[in-house]
């Protein structure tokens, strides 16, 4: 197993565990503490967190197949940053009510989109 494969599989596994915990926290602890529209925001954060934590396993698999491809590594780091910025900003927004954090969320979304496009490009180039 390559170092890149190990890194992104590990980060993906840790992020999945955190996503499950945060999903449960939202379903049980936040249900009676925040407005319904904020629970929807929390759910969106958890969904994207899970999707992209699983995406890190895809990155790990591609890194195993293309160990010398620097685009694959960058894709994994962009996906990691995207999870932290997108989902992280939404989690903090719901917990604190600090609305300006919503301005950070699109940066995370852009990182996630870039990660997937870079991964596709890395698979297509010889």
C-alpha positions as CSV (number, residue, x, y, z in Angstrom):
1,X,0.0,0.0,0.0
2,X,1.3,3.4,-0.9
3,X,1.6,6.2,1.6
4,X,-1.0,8.3,-0.3
5,X,-3.4,5.3,-0.3
6,X,-2.9,4.8,3.4
7,X,-3.3,8.5,4.2
8,X,-6.5,9.1,2.3
9,X,-8.1,5.8,3.4
10,X,-7.3,6.7,7.0
11,X,-8.6,10.3,6.7
12,X,-11.7,8.9,5.0
13,X,-12.3,6.4,7.8
14,X,-11.8,9.1,10.5
15,X,-14.1,11.5,8.7
16,X,-16.8,8.8,8.3
17,X,-16.7,8.1,12.1
18,X,-17.0,11.9,12.8
19,X,-19.9,12.2,10.3
20,X,-21.8,9.3,12.0
21,X,-21.2,10.9,15.4
22,X,-22.3,14.4,14.1
23,X,-25.3,12.9,12.4
24,X,-26.4,11.2,15.6
25,X,-25.7,14.4,17.6
26,X,-27.9,16.4,15.2
27,X,-30.8,13.8,15.3
28,X,-30.8,13.5,19.1
29,X,-29.2,16.5,20.8
30,X,-30.1,19.3,18.5
31,X,-33.7,18.3,17.7
32,X,-35.2,20.3,20.5
33,X,-32.5,23.0,20.7
34,X,-32.4,24.5,17.2
35,X,-35.0,25.7,14.7
36,X,-36.2,23.2,12.1
37,X,-34.5,25.1,9.2
38,X,-31.2,24.8,11.1
39,X,-31.7,21.1,11.4
40,X,-32.0,21.0,7.6
41,X,-28.7,22.9,7.4
42,X,-27.1,20.3,9.8
43,X,-28.4,17.4,7.7
44,X,-26.9,19.0,4.5
45,X,-23.6,19.3,6.3
46,X,-23.7,15.6,7.4
47,X,-24.7,14.4,3.9
48,X,-21.9,16.2,2.2
49,X,-19.5,15.1,4.9
50,X,-20.4,11.4,4.4
51,X,-20.4,11.6,0.6
52,X,-16.9,13.1,0.5
53,X,-15.5,11.0,3.3
54,X,-16.5,8.1,1.0
55,X,-14.9,10.0,-1.8
56,X,-11.6,9.9,0.0
57,X,-11.8,6.1,-0.2
58,X,-12.1,6.6,-4.0
59,X,-9.1,8.8,-4.0
60,X,-7.2,6.2,-2.0
61,X,-8.1,3.5,-4.5
62,X,-7.1,5.6,-7.4
63,X,-3.8,6.5,-5.6
64,X,-3.2,2.8,-5.3
65,X,-3.6,2.3,-9.0
66,X,-1.7,5.5,-10.0
67,X,0.9,6.0,-7.2
68,X,3.0,8.5,-9.1
69,X,0.1,10.8,-10.1
70,X,0.4,14.1,-8.2
71,X,-3.1,15.2,-9.3
72,X,-4.7,12.3,-7.3
73,X,-2.9,13.5,-4.1
74,X,-4.0,17.1,-4.7
75,X,-7.5,15.9,-5.3
76,X,-7.5,14.1,-1.9
77,X,-6.2,17.3,-0.1
78,X,-8.8,19.4,-1.9
79,X,-11.5,17.0,-0.8
80,X,-10.3,17.1,2.8
81,X,-10.2,20.9,2.7
82,X,-13.7,20.9,1.1
83,X,-15.2,18.7,3.9
84,X,-13.7,20.9,6.6
85,X,-14.7,24.2,4.9
86,X,-18.2,23.2,3.6
87,X,-19.5,20.9,6.3
88,X,-17.4,22.5,9.1
89,X,-18.8,26.0,8.4
90,X,-22.3,24.7,8.4
91,X,-21.8,22.8,11.7
92,X,-20.4,25.9,13.3
93,X,-23.1,28.1,11.9
94,X,-25.9,25.9,13.4
95,X,-24.2,25.6,16.8
96,X,-23.3,29.3,17.1
97,X,-25.8,31.1,14.9
98,X,-22.9,33.1,13.4
99,X,-24.3,33.8,9.9
100,X,-21.2,35.1,8.2
101,X,-19.9,31.6,8.3
102,X,-22.3,30.9,5.4
103,X,-19.8,32.9,3.3
104,X,-17.2,30.2,3.9
105,X,-19.4,27.3,2.7
106,X,-19.1,28.1,-1.0
107,X,-15.3,27.9,-0.7
108,X,-15.7,24.4,0.6
109,X,-18.1,23.5,-2.2
110,X,-15.6,24.9,-4.8
111,X,-12.9,22.8,-3.3
112,X,-15.1,19.7,-3.5
113,X,-16.0,20.3,-7.1
114,X,-12.3,21.0,-7.9
115,X,-11.3,17.7,-6.2
116,X,-13.7,15.6,-8.3
117,X,-12.7,17.4,-11.5
118,X,-9.0,17.0,-10.8
119,X,-9.5,13.3,-10.0
120,X,-11.3,12.9,-13.3
121,X,-8.5,14.7,-15.1
122,X,-5.9,12.6,-13.3
123,X,-7.6,9.4,-14.5
124,X,-7.8,10.6,-18.1
125,X,-4.2,11.8,-18.5
126,X,-1.7,9.2,-19.6
